[in-house]
Amino acid sequence: MMKPYFECEHGIVYNASAETLLNEIKSDLIVTSPPYGTLRKYKGFEFDLGKIAHGVKTCLSDGGTCVWVVA
């Protein structure tokens, strides 16, 4: 299991690759702001938005909430 970056009574914060983390956790709340459009290659990293969206759907608990920040 991935080690939390920060943990308190209100929740856990992870600092990790979304593609890795989303395969390891189950969550009631996901907040993300991945690069978009031409920024899919960002500072040497590439993002597969389809894989990230599928991972969010897979790890989000029934009735959970996803906050997907755009622009």
Secondary structure, 3 states (H helix, E strand, C coil): CCCCCEEECCEEECCCCHHHHCCCCCEEEEEECCCCHHHHEECCEECCHHHHHHHHHHHEEEEEEEEECCC
